[in-house]
């Protein structure tokens, strides 16, 4: 007999329930009797946990009881072993060999969850106040954790990247453009407003919290009880208080009760004096909606084809909510990275697109798509390098850029942009789509550019069409910048990393990207 079969059998329990109800998540089975709940960890592994060994499952059970008693006193009764006997029979820790461990809890009434109370319209004002007070007290009394701002940001960036990887690679298909747009908005804020997050660390707002603060985990009895914290990862419990409360606010929004989440945020602000910039609140809500979409995708992968639709629909619901928050994280960007061949523009463009989570469009790639049969080694002005065909390449790239901007995606353009009217057109496209434009002009000494081209040719064929004769012709044709264009000149003799920071700092100075200006002033000393 397996532990699951044992726990499903009413005869396994001293209380002899009429039936046992099973609830399944992506990491646990929960067995409900009349009076108790028994949670058994699944022997699964994901990038954020590993329950494949008995020792790991036991440790997780013990951590679950210890950590959840912080906000659910009297609910978590202990950890109980399931033991196997030589006869093959299983029992509750009566001799034999422990084959698994179970968390035993007092069963709480489902009709008293915050989720049910919101849905039924039974949630009273006094209960909202009591919950808000409980959470405010918990967080204001929590000891700030010692963590470096850079480490906090790095952890958050890892989580954002993992969410993106899971959602982008979802086996059963999500809206790929929507996933990229959401990820790009999150990356944009992380790279352009790091001080928002650094200030949270320096102000002592990073604590060991609950980690999974959702309405279904909150019960309103004589006092609020909050169960099911993230016991399996200390890293996922190390979070900004605002992040945790935004998790709850996002879930309340999904249940069409945004006012409840807002009241709780306001109660915390009143109790703590912690005023969180609105742009950061939207970032955390967006991030948490992505977490829940990822969990739904993981659950979907565990189900057979007939059962997948609800999980898939839930993942899409969370993505739609994340998209709504993402659109409040600042406008998209259109960054033109230009310069003569060999100036390092393509390298910088690639790093910039990667750092900002932006779409990258390159004239070299577009040219090959438009003229796949063009032979290599053509002279400047011949074939796809004639004036008319070069214009066509740029028009195709700018048309694609406008389509992406119209869908809220940031775009990095990689091309020489020799002619001033093309740069002007790019800026006009950005402004027409409420995007922030910037032209980054890459410059370096001619001999260095020539050496870079020679080195690239020596390394074999690649995506670039650069050749010394083309670079010389470009130098003759290049036009100056018209007045009024947002131009940043960069010296590419410096490292790519320093150039990237220079561009990001310039972008961060745009008023519409600064969020609450006061929040970007450092409080770190």
Buried (B, 14 or more C-beta within 10 A) or exposed (E): EEBBEBBBEEEBBEEEBEEBEEEEBBBBBBBBBBEBBBBBBBBBEBEBBBBEEBEBBBBBBBBBBEBBEBBBEEBBEEBBBBBBEEEEEBBBEEEBEEBBBBBBBBBBEEEBBBBBBBBEEEBEEEBBEBBBBBBBEBBBEBEBBEEEBEEBBEBBBEBBBBBBEBBEEBEBEBBEEBBBBBBBBBBBBBBBBBBBBBBBBBEBBBBBBBBBBBBBBBBBEEEBBBBBBBBBEEEBBBBBBBBBBBBBBBBBBBBEBEEBBBBBBEBBBEBBEBEBBEBBBBBBBBBBBBBBBBBBBBBBBBBEEEEBEEBBEBBBBBBBBBBBBBBBBBBBBBBBBBBBBBBBBBBBBBBBBEBBBBBBBBBBBBBBEBBEEBEEEBEBEEBBBEEEBBEBBBEBBBEBBBEBBBBBBBBBBBBBBBBBEBBBBBBEBBEEBEBBBBBBBBBBEEEBBBBBBBEBBEEEEEEBBBBBEBBBBBEEBBEEBEEEBBBBEBBBEEEBEEBBBBBBEBBBEBEEBBBBEEBBEEEEE
